[in-house]
Amino acid sequence: MNHPAIIFAIDSAETRLLEKYAAAGQLPFLGQFVKNWRIVEGPHHFCEMGAWTTFWSGIPAVQHGYHCIRRLVAGEYAVELSHRPIQACPPFWTTMGRSVSIWDAQECDPDPKLEGEQLCNWRTSFADRCPPTPASNPEVMLDDVVARYGEPSRPEAINLRDIAKSRRNFFQLSKQRIATCGRLFREVMQRGGRDLYVFGCAEIHSAGHLCWTYDEEGEERMLELYQDLDRELESVHRLAPEGTRVLAVSAYGIYANYPASD
């Protein structure tokens, strides 16, 4: 690579909100992507689970078989809980032959053969009954990240007994965690020296379940969180070398999901 590349992987970035906020000039950084984005639709997007697996690997769900955490057991009248595809789905950067810096990529695993640090499934969105296993390369890096930035688990995403106080608490926690992502990502960019950077943030997903209530207050909360994320990602981009190529992507959106799971 002549210039490095950055992928901002935003879990559950909702097109309706992005278009609305960008049109109003409320997202100075992410709004630039909305002007030139592409929305991909089709039957292979019927389920959020496995969407990142497909995006990173290029292998469609009909082949990798990860559609849901409840998976049929071959040859039996039974199901098993699993957040893994039925076949290996290495992400595209494993075959690039370039140095990488991967931070909180969902639905993939670190590859010890690669040059560069990799953190996977740290604070990604997941089903509580079947959480993924956070992992890093080098392995000791996960302990360092936890010590400096927090535990890998995320807050509860579904709360059918939600009350105003819990919404406020979760909203403040989401703001803190978005700020933590920005601090971590800026530190990585300041070190530099890699060909590909992947920065993943799942806070918008979790907040969409518990903060996006069907009222004006819920809309205001989501706007503030999107603006927080916009500022953090812009601050990361400012540290990138001139000529850096940038891609912002979301494997799926989230709309009117409060407070349920679907």
N, C-alpha and C positions, 0 to 999 in steps of 0.2 A: 504494500500500500504506500502510495506517495504521501497521503495524508490520512490521519486516523479517522475512524468513523464512530459515531455514538448512536445507540438505539435507546430511546426512552420507552420502556415497556410499562404502560399505564394500565393497570388491571381495571376493567369495567369503566372505561371512559365513555360516558353516554353522549351519543351524537346530538340528541335534542338539546342537551344543556350546552355542549361545546358550541354548537351553531348559534344558539341564543346569546351566549356570553360573548362570543367572538364578534357577532354583529353589533353588539352594544359597546364594543371596545373595552370589555372588562378583562380580557385575557391577552395582554400585549405579546406574550411569547407564544403560547399554544395557539393563539388566534391565527398566527402566520401559517401554521400547518393546516388549519381548517380551510384556508383559501385554496389549497392544492391537494386536499386529501382524496383518497379513494375508499369507498365503502364496498366491501366484498360481501355478497350475500349468496345463499344457496343452501341446499339440504344438508350439507356437511357442517353447517353452523347451528344445528338444531339443539345442541347441548353445550354448555360452557365447559364441562369437564373434558379434558383432552384437547381443547382449542389451542392452548399454548404448546402442547406436544406437537400438534400439526404445524403450527406456525414456525417453531424452531427447527423442526426436522424436515418439513415438506412432505411428510408421510400422512396421507388422509386417514380419518378416523375409521373408515371401512377396513383399513389394513391394520392399524395399530390397536383397534378394539377398545380404546378407552373412551367410553361414552358416559359412564356413571360409576360411582364408587361401589354400587351393588352390581356385581358382574356374575353372569351365569357360569357355573362350573361345567366344563366340558364333559359330556356324557352322564350328567347327573341332573336330578330335579332339585337343584340347590343353587344358592347364590353365595358369593364371598365378598367381603369388603376389601377393596384394593384401589389405590390411587395410581397404579402403574399400568402402562400399556402391556399388551400381551406379547409384544416383540420389542427388541431394542430400537430406540428412536434417538440416535445421537443428534444433537443440535448441529446446525450448519457450521458453526465455528470450529468443530473438531476436525474438519477436513480443509480448513483454510491454509494451514501451514504458517499462520501468523500468531503474534502474541495477543493475548486477550486479557481483559479485566472485567469479569462478570460479577455483578452485584445484585443478588436476590432475583435470579431468574426462576420462574415457576416451571414445574413439571419437567425438570431435567436434572442431571447429576453432574458433579465435577468430573473432569477427565484428567487424571494425574499425569498424562503424557504431554499435556499442553504447557506451553510457556505462559505463565501468568496466573494471577490469583482468581479463584472462582468461589462464589458463595451462592448456594441454591436453596430455595424453599425456607428462607429465614423468617420473613414475615408475610408470606403469601397467604392468599385466601384459601381456605380449605374447609371440608366438612369435618365437624368436631368428632364424628364417629370414626373417621379414618384419616387422621392427619398425616401429611407427608413427613419425611425425616429430613431435618435441616442438615446440610453437609457443606464442606468446604475443601478446597485444595489450595495450599497445604491444610492438613486436617486441624492443626493447632490454630488456624486463623479464626475458626468459628468461636472458639473460647475467647479470643481477643475481641471479636466483634460483640459478643454477648457482654463482656466485661465493660466495654466502652460505650455501647449503644443500646443494650437491652436484650431481654430474652427473645428467643425466636418465635414464641407463640404469639398469636394475635388476640385482640379482644373478641368477646362473643359477637357473632355476626347476626344471630337470630334471637330475639327476645320477645316472645308472645305476651309477656307480662310487662311490657315496656311502660314506663311512666316518665313524666317530664324531667324529673331529677336524673334518671338514668340516661336520658337523651342528652342532657347538658353535659354530664360527665363524659359520655362517650365522645361527644363533639370536641370537648377540650383535649381528650386523649388523642383523637385523630389529628388535631392540629399539632400536638406535640410530636407525634410519630412522623408526620409529613416533614416537620422541621428536622427531625433526626435523620431522615433519608437525605435531605439536602446537605446536612453537615457531613455525613458519610461520603456522599458523592463528590462534594467539593474537595475533600481530603484526597480522594482517589485521583481526581483530575489534576490537582496540584503536584502530585508525584509524577504523573505523565509516563511516557515511555512505552505505551501499548498501541497496538494497531486497531483493536476493536474494544469499545466500551459498551457494556450493556447495563443499564440502570433500571431496575424494576421497583415499582411502588404499588402496593395493593390497598392503600388506605381508602381510596375513593370507592372501592368495592364494598368494604365493610361499612363505611359511612352511609352508602346508599341504602343499606338494609335498615339501619337504625336512626339515621338523621333525616332522611328524605321523607318526611311526613307529608300528608296531603293538605298542606296549608302554606300560608305565606312564610311562616317561621321556618318551615322545612326548606323552602326554596332559598331563603336567606342563608341558612346553614350550608347548603350545598355550594352556593356561590362563593362563600368565604373559603371553603375548603379547596375549591378549584383555583381560586386566586392565590391561596397559599402555595399550592403545588406549582402553579404557573411561575411564581416568584422564585421558588427553590430551583426549578429546572432551568430557568433563565440564568440564575447565578452560577450554575454548573456550566452552562454553555459559554458564559463569558470567560471562563478559565481555559477553554479549549484552544488549541493552536489555530492560527489562521488557516483556512482551507479545510477545516474539519467538516466532514459530511454528517448530517444529522437526520435521523428518522425517528418519528414518534409513532407508536403503534399501540393499539388495544385489540386484544383477541376477541372481545365482545363488549357489549354495553350492559347497563343496568337501568331499568325503568320501572317506576311504581312498584318497588319490591318491599316496601315497608308494611309490616315488620316481618313478613314471611320469607320463605326460602325460594319461592318460585313466582 
